[in-house]
Amino acid sequence: MLSRRPSARVAWSFAALAAAMSAGLLSAAVLVPAPPVVVPFVIVACLACPMAAAYELARTLAAVRDPAGELRRELDRLPEIPHPLGL
């Protein structure tokens, strides 16, 4: 579990960087008139990169927050007692 935490930090950083770069690229395309041929590619890039980063971030966070692992740890903490009927 500890080895997955750095990858979660990297995924958060990548998502933030992709969002900032996309905002900067889109701002530059609006402020400095981009050629009309390039505008659809800029829009697709500005939407696709943060979406890909968010998808990877969701996968990484799901791996870090493993519900089955949490359940196993909780069950390991419960005391073991003999069955009341002796089975």
ChimeraX commands (.cxc) that place a marker at each C-alpha (Angstrom):
marker #1 position 0.00,0.00,0.00 radius 0.5
marker #1 position 2.84,2.39,0.72 radius 0.5
marker #1 position 4.28,1.89,-2.76 radius 0.5
marker #1 position 1.02,3.12,-4.34 radius 0.5
marker #1 position 1.04,6.48,-2.53 radius 0.5
marker #1 position 3.85,8.02,-4.62 radius 0.5
marker #1 position 2.03,7.02,-7.79 radius 0.5
marker #1 position -1.08,8.78,-6.45 radius 0.5
marker #1 position 0.97,11.92,-5.91 radius 0.5
marker #1 position 2.33,11.68,-9.43 radius 0.5
marker #1 position -1.19,11.20,-10.80 radius 0.5
marker #1 position -2.44,14.27,-8.87 radius 0.5
marker #1 position 0.51,16.29,-10.15 radius 0.5
marker #1 position -0.05,15.13,-13.72 radius 0.5
marker #1 position -3.75,16.00,-13.55 radius 0.5
marker #1 position -3.03,19.48,-12.19 radius 0.5
marker #1 position -0.29,20.06,-14.75 radius 0.5
marker #1 position -2.51,18.88,-17.62 radius 0.5
marker #1 position -5.32,21.19,-16.52 radius 0.5
marker #1 position -2.97,24.18,-16.18 radius 0.5
marker #1 position -1.32,23.52,-19.53 radius 0.5
marker #1 position -4.66,23.08,-21.25 radius 0.5
marker #1 position -5.93,26.34,-19.80 radius 0.5
marker #1 position -2.77,28.10,-20.93 radius 0.5
marker #1 position -2.93,26.63,-24.42 radius 0.5
marker #1 position -6.59,27.53,-24.83 radius 0.5
marker #1 position -5.94,31.05,-23.52 radius 0.5
marker #1 position -3.07,31.49,-25.96 radius 0.5
marker #1 position -5.21,30.24,-28.84 radius 0.5
marker #1 position -7.93,32.76,-27.95 radius 0.5
marker #1 position -5.70,35.76,-27.22 radius 0.5
marker #1 position -3.35,35.23,-30.16 radius 0.5
marker #1 position -5.61,34.43,-33.08 radius 0.5
marker #1 position -4.82,30.86,-34.05 radius 0.5
marker #1 position -5.24,29.71,-37.64 radius 0.5
marker #1 position -8.75,28.34,-38.20 radius 0.5
marker #1 position -7.34,24.95,-39.20 radius 0.5
marker #1 position -5.58,24.57,-35.85 radius 0.5
marker #1 position -8.48,25.58,-33.59 radius 0.5
marker #1 position -10.28,22.16,-33.64 radius 0.5
marker #1 position -7.03,20.39,-32.74 radius 0.5
marker #1 position -6.38,22.82,-29.90 radius 0.5
marker #1 position -9.87,22.27,-28.53 radius 0.5
marker #1 position -9.55,18.49,-28.75 radius 0.5
marker #1 position -6.14,18.59,-27.07 radius 0.5
marker #1 position -7.40,20.91,-24.33 radius 0.5
marker #1 position -10.26,18.54,-23.58 radius 0.5
marker #1 position -8.57,15.17,-24.08 radius 0.5
marker #1 position -5.43,15.70,-21.97 radius 0.5
marker #1 position -7.21,16.63,-18.72 radius 0.5
marker #1 position -9.75,13.85,-19.31 radius 0.5
marker #1 position -6.96,11.31,-19.70 radius 0.5
marker #1 position -5.28,12.64,-16.57 radius 0.5
marker #1 position -8.55,12.42,-14.62 radius 0.5
marker #1 position -9.10,8.85,-15.80 radius 0.5
marker #1 position -5.62,7.83,-14.67 radius 0.5
marker #1 position -6.12,9.67,-11.38 radius 0.5
marker #1 position -9.37,7.80,-10.75 radius 0.5
marker #1 position -7.69,4.45,-11.43 radius 0.5
marker #1 position -4.80,5.30,-9.11 radius 0.5
marker #1 position -7.06,6.46,-6.29 radius 0.5
marker #1 position -9.19,3.34,-6.64 radius 0.5
marker #1 position -6.06,1.25,-6.19 radius 0.5
marker #1 position -5.01,3.23,-3.12 radius 0.5
marker #1 position -8.48,3.07,-1.54 radius 0.5
marker #1 position -8.92,-0.67,-1.87 radius 0.5
marker #1 position -12.24,-1.48,-0.17 radius 0.5
marker #1 position -11.50,-5.20,-0.06 radius 0.5
marker #1 position -8.21,-4.54,1.71 radius 0.5
marker #1 position -9.93,-2.31,4.24 radius 0.5
marker #1 position -12.52,-5.02,4.91 radius 0.5
marker #1 position -9.78,-7.63,5.40 radius 0.5
marker #1 position -7.95,-5.38,7.87 radius 0.5
marker #1 position -11.15,-4.75,9.80 radius 0.5
marker #1 position -11.93,-8.48,9.94 radius 0.5
marker #1 position -8.39,-9.21,11.14 radius 0.5
marker #1 position -8.95,-6.82,14.07 radius 0.5
marker #1 position -12.05,-8.71,15.29 radius 0.5
marker #1 position -11.47,-11.23,18.06 radius 0.5
marker #1 position -11.97,-14.89,17.24 radius 0.5
marker #1 position -14.39,-16.69,19.55 radius 0.5
marker #1 position -15.64,-20.28,19.49 radius 0.5
marker #1 position -18.97,-20.98,17.83 radius 0.5
marker #1 position -21.83,-20.84,20.37 radius 0.5
marker #1 position -23.21,-24.23,19.30 radius 0.5
marker #1 position -19.81,-25.90,19.32 radius 0.5
marker #1 position -19.70,-26.50,15.56 radius 0.5
marker link #1:1,2 radius 0.2
marker link #1:2,3 radius 0.2
marker link #1:3,4 radius 0.2
marker link #1:4,5 radius 0.2
marker link #1:5,6 radius 0.2
marker link #1:6,7 radius 0.2
marker link #1:7,8 radius 0.2
marker link #1:8,9 radius 0.2
marker link #1:9,10 radius 0.2
marker link #1:10,11 radius 0.2
marker link #1:11,12 radius 0.2
marker link #1:12,13 radius 0.2
marker link #1:13,14 radius 0.2
marker link #1:14,15 radius 0.2
marker link #1:15,16 radius 0.2
marker link #1:16,17 radius 0.2
marker link #1:17,18 radius 0.2
marker link #1:18,19 radius 0.2
marker link #1:19,20 radius 0.2
marker link #1:20,21 radius 0.2
marker link #1:21,22 radius 0.2
marker link #1:22,23 radius 0.2
marker link #1:23,24 radius 0.2
marker link #1:24,25 radius 0.2
marker link #1:25,26 radius 0.2
marker link #1:26,27 radius 0.2
marker link #1:27,28 radius 0.2
marker link #1:28,29 radius 0.2
marker link #1:29,30 radius 0.2
marker link #1:30,31 radius 0.2
marker link #1:31,32 radius 0.2
marker link #1:32,33 radius 0.2
marker link #1:33,34 radius 0.2
marker link #1:34,35 radius 0.2
marker link #1:35,36 radius 0.2
marker link #1:36,37 radius 0.2
marker link #1:37,38 radius 0.2
marker link #1:38,39 radius 0.2
marker link #1:39,40 radius 0.2
marker link #1:40,41 radius 0.2
marker link #1:41,42 radius 0.2
marker link #1:42,43 radius 0.2
marker link #1:43,44 radius 0.2
marker link #1:44,45 radius 0.2
marker link #1:45,46 radius 0.2
marker link #1:46,47 radius 0.2
marker link #1:47,48 radius 0.2
marker link #1:48,49 radius 0.2
marker link #1:49,50 radius 0.2
marker link #1:50,51 radius 0.2
marker link #1:51,52 radius 0.2
marker link #1:52,53 radius 0.2
marker link #1:53,54 radius 0.2
marker link #1:54,55 radius 0.2
marker link #1:55,56 radius 0.2
marker link #1:56,57 radius 0.2
marker link #1:57,58 radius 0.2
marker link #1:58,59 radius 0.2
marker link #1:59,60 radius 0.2
marker link #1:60,61 radius 0.2
marker link #1:61,62 radius 0.2
marker link #1:62,63 radius 0.2
marker link #1:63,64 radius 0.2
marker link #1:64,65 radius 0.2
marker link #1:65,66 radius 0.2
marker link #1:66,67 radius 0.2
marker link #1:67,68 radius 0.2
marker link #1:68,69 radius 0.2
marker link #1:69,70 radius 0.2
marker link #1:70,71 radius 0.2
marker link #1:71,72 radius 0.2
marker link #1:72,73 radius 0.2
marker link #1:73,74 radius 0.2
marker link #1:74,75 radius 0.2
marker link #1:75,76 radius 0.2
marker link #1:76,77 radius 0.2
marker link #1:77,78 radius 0.2
marker link #1:78,79 radius 0.2
marker link #1:79,80 radius 0.2
marker link #1:80,81 radius 0.2
marker link #1:81,82 radius 0.2
marker link #1:82,83 radius 0.2
marker link #1:83,84 radius 0.2
marker link #1:84,85 radius 0.2
marker link #1:85,86 radius 0.2
marker link #1:86,87 radius 0.2
view
